Amino acid sequence: MKKIIVTGATGFIGKKIVNNLIQRGDEVTVFTRSVEKAKKQFPRAHDYVKWDYSSSNWFSKLNGKDAVIHLAGENVMSKRWSDEHKKNILTSRIDSTRALVNAIEQLPLKPKTFISASAVGYYGNSEQPVDEYSNHGDDFLARVVSAWEDESKKVEQYKIRRINIRTGIVLDRNEGALTRMITQFNFYLRLIMKT
């Protein structure tokens, strides 16, 4: 059994991870903006912490944990990319990661592993093959992801293993991007079938 903190637990990827960890028998503490929502989604979680990364009242909850899985951040595709939304995309990732790393610095019993979400947007719109050693791109998302990963790297100075998971668009037939794609695909199919 591992003791694991998960931020962004009620999000699309977070829900799957938390449920799998609980089913595996791990002791999961959910850091969330909505404790009531988290309790409904994960009635078997070990603990629920009201998480506002601009405060420090949650720092002690990190002590003695085996891992932190950091998935929190403004949903990139939830709105039109206005200047305000782009700012929220960036600051929600940078500030929350910085707050976690700063909190970890103060812990007597630090986690062994820090896993932070990231994105293939790191590479920009490259048509060349890329791997984890490739340079980052130069568009908005590439700059966000690069800055986000730079913030998470700081945890390594405390001898903590850092992992950044660069996901692409995650597909699920019940929610997320695929449900929107299927609607458009079905509409297109109907048009073709009529001709």
Backbone torsions as a table, in degrees:
resi	resn	phi	psi	omega
1	MET	NA	130.6	177.1
2	LYS	-109.0	149.8	175.1
3	LYS	-100.9	116.0	-168.9
4	ILE	-130.6	133.0	171.8
5	ILE	-95.0	137.3	174.5
6	VAL	-128.8	122.0	170.4
7	THR	-97.4	154.5	-178.2
8	GLY	67.6	26.9	-173.7
9	ALA	-66.1	-30.5	-177.0
10	THR	-87.6	2.1	177.7
11	GLY	-79.3	178.7	-174.4
12	PHE	-56.2	-51.1	179.9
13	ILE	-79.3	-38.9	-177.6
14	GLY	-56.4	-42.1	-179.1
15	LYS	-57.4	-44.8	-178.4
16	LYS	-65.9	-44.3	-178.0
17	ILE	-64.3	-48.7	-178.4
18	VAL	-59.9	-46.5	-179.7
19	ASN	-61.7	-39.7	178.5
20	ASN	-66.8	-40.0	178.8
21	LEU	-64.9	-43.9	179.0
22	ILE	-63.0	-45.0	179.6
23	GLN	-61.6	-33.6	179.0
24	ARG	-72.4	-17.2	178.7
25	GLY	103.2	11.0	179.2
26	ASP	-79.0	156.8	177.9
27	GLU	-93.9	104.1	-172.7
28	VAL	-104.1	127.1	172.1
29	THR	-107.0	123.0	-176.9
30	VAL	-96.2	119.9	172.2
31	PHE	-93.2	121.8	-171.3
32	THR	-149.9	154.7	172.6
33	ARG	-78.7	-24.0	-177.6
34	SER	-125.7	96.0	-179.4
35	VAL	-62.4	-40.8	-178.5
36	GLU	-62.4	-42.8	177.8
37	LYS	-62.2	-43.8	-179.8
38	ALA	-64.4	-40.2	179.3
39	LYS	-62.7	-37.2	177.8
40	LYS	-68.9	-41.7	-177.5
41	GLN	-74.2	-35.8	-174.5
42	PHE	-130.1	70.6	-177.0
43	PRO	-63.5	-17.1	-177.9
44	ARG	-102.6	10.6	175.5
45	ALA	-66.4	153.9	-178.8
46	HIS	-71.1	-42.2	-176.0
47	ASP	-154.8	157.7	179.5
48	TYR	-129.5	126.2	-177.1
49	VAL	-120.1	124.0	174.4
50	LYS	-66.1	114.8	-171.4
51	TRP	-111.6	113.0	170.6
52	ASP	-122.9	105.5	-171.7
53	TYR	-67.9	-7.7	176.8
54	SER	-84.0	-6.8	177.0
55	SER	-108.9	-179.1	-179.1
56	SER	-125.8	10.9	-174.8
57	ASN	-72.4	-4.1	-179.1
58	TRP	-107.1	-3.7	-174.5
59	PHE	-51.4	-46.8	-174.5
60	SER	-63.2	-24.0	-179.3
61	LYS	-66.6	-19.3	179.3
62	LEU	-79.8	-21.3	-172.9
63	ASN	-63.9	131.6	176.0
64	GLY	79.1	6.7	178.6
65	LYS	-83.0	151.7	178.7
66	ASP	-79.2	-34.9	-175.6
67	ALA	-152.0	153.8	170.1
68	VAL	-119.7	127.0	174.3
69	ILE	-110.8	111.3	-172.9
70	HIS	-105.4	107.0	-177.3
71	LEU	-117.3	-0.9	-173.7
72	ALA	-70.8	145.9	176.2
73	GLY	163.5	150.9	178.5
74	GLU	-56.1	135.2	178.3
75	ASN	-63.7	118.0	-175.1
76	VAL	-62.8	-38.5	-172.9
77	MET	-101.5	13.6	-175.4
78	SER	-77.6	-22.3	-176.2
79	LYS	-144.3	169.2	171.8
80	ARG	-62.2	146.7	-176.6
81	TRP	-79.7	69.3	173.3
82	SER	-72.7	169.0	176.7
83	ASP	-59.8	-39.1	-179.6
84	GLU	-65.8	-43.5	-179.9
85	HIS	-65.7	-41.3	177.9
86	LYS	-62.3	-39.4	177.1
87	LYS	-62.5	-43.2	179.2
88	ASN	-64.9	-37.5	177.1
89	ILE	-58.9	-47.0	-178.8
90	LEU	-69.7	-54.5	-172.7
91	THR	-67.6	-33.1	179.7
92	SER	-63.9	-32.8	179.6
93	ARG	-80.6	-48.4	-177.2
94	ILE	-65.6	-51.5	-174.5
95	ASP	-66.0	-39.5	-179.6
96	SER	-69.0	-39.3	178.6
97	THR	-67.1	-44.1	178.0
98	ARG	-59.6	-42.0	180.0
99	ALA	-62.6	-41.5	178.6
100	LEU	-65.3	-45.4	-179.5
101	VAL	-63.6	-41.8	178.3
102	ASN	-64.3	-37.5	177.8
103	ALA	-67.0	-42.5	-179.8
104	ILE	-61.3	-36.6	179.0
105	GLU	-55.1	-34.3	-174.8
106	GLN	-88.4	-4.1	-174.5
107	LEU	-80.6	137.0	171.8
108	PRO	-71.3	-35.7	178.6
109	LEU	-116.1	92.4	-175.5
110	LYS	-79.5	151.5	174.4
111	PRO	-64.3	154.9	178.4
112	LYS	-81.8	-27.9	-173.0
113	THR	-135.5	139.0	175.1
114	PHE	-124.3	111.4	-179.8
115	ILE	-107.1	122.2	-178.7
116	SER	-121.0	135.2	173.7
117	ALA	-60.3	153.8	175.6
118	SER	-153.3	-165.1	-176.2
119	ALA	-154.9	152.4	176.1
120	VAL	-68.3	-9.4	172.9
121	GLY	-58.1	-15.6	176.2
122	TYR	-51.3	-36.9	-173.0
123	TYR	-84.6	-8.4	-176.1
124	GLY	72.0	-157.4	-178.6
125	ASN	-97.0	56.4	-178.1
126	SER	-81.0	139.4	173.9
127	GLU	-99.2	1.7	179.3
128	GLN	-92.3	150.3	175.1
129	PRO	-60.0	141.8	-179.5
130	VAL	-132.7	158.3	172.7
131	ASP	-142.9	-171.9	-175.0
132	GLU	-66.3	-11.6	179.0
133	TYR	-97.9	-3.6	-179.3
134	SER	-71.1	153.4	177.1
135	ASN	-71.0	155.2	177.7
136	HIS	-78.4	158.6	179.0
137	GLY	-77.2	-167.2	-175.2
138	ASP	-130.1	18.6	175.4
139	ASP	-94.8	-178.3	-174.9
140	PHE	-57.0	-52.5	-177.3
141	LEU	-64.2	-37.7	178.8
142	ALA	-62.2	-41.6	178.2
143	ARG	-67.0	-38.6	177.6
144	VAL	-62.1	-50.2	-176.3
145	VAL	-65.4	-39.5	178.8
146	SER	-62.2	-45.9	178.7
147	ALA	-65.2	-37.0	179.5
148	TRP	-64.2	-47.4	178.9
149	GLU	-66.4	-38.1	177.2
150	ASP	-58.5	-39.1	179.5
151	GLU	-66.3	-40.0	-178.6
152	SER	-71.2	-28.1	-179.8
153	LYS	-60.9	-25.4	-176.7
154	LYS	-62.0	-21.7	-179.2
155	VAL	-67.9	-21.6	-178.2
156	GLU	-65.9	-23.5	179.3
157	GLN	-66.5	-13.1	177.4
158	TYR	-101.8	18.7	178.3
159	LYS	63.7	36.2	179.3
160	ILE	-107.2	134.1	177.6
161	ARG	-70.5	127.0	179.4
162	ARG	-109.9	135.9	176.2
163	ILE	-131.3	126.5	172.2
164	ASN	-109.5	124.2	-177.7
165	ILE	-102.3	108.4	-178.5
166	ARG	-87.8	91.0	179.7
167	THR	-87.0	156.1	171.2
168	GLY	-97.4	-153.9	175.6
169	ILE	-72.9	122.2	-178.5
170	VAL	-89.7	127.9	-174.7
171	LEU	-107.4	135.6	176.7
172	ASP	-147.1	135.1	-174.7
173	ARG	-70.6	-13.5	-177.0
174	ASN	-100.3	-17.1	-179.2
175	GLU	-160.8	171.5	177.0
176	GLY	82.6	-158.4	-172.6
177	ALA	-62.4	-36.3	-175.2
178	LEU	-63.6	-36.9	179.8
179	THR	-61.4	-37.7	177.2
180	ARG	-69.3	-40.0	-179.8
181	MET	-64.8	-41.5	-178.4
182	ILE	-63.2	-40.1	178.4
183	THR	-58.7	-47.2	179.6
184	GLN	-66.6	-40.0	179.4
185	PHE	-62.9	-45.1	179.4
186	ASN	-63.1	-39.0	177.5
187	PHE	-61.5	-44.3	179.1
188	TYR	-63.7	-40.8	178.4
189	LEU	-61.0	-42.2	179.1
190	ARG	-61.9	-40.1	178.5
191	LEU	-62.3	-43.3	-179.4
192	ILE	-66.3	-41.3	-177.3
193	MET	-65.1	-27.5	-179.8
194	LYS	-75.6	-23.8	-176.2
195	THR	-88.8	NA	NA
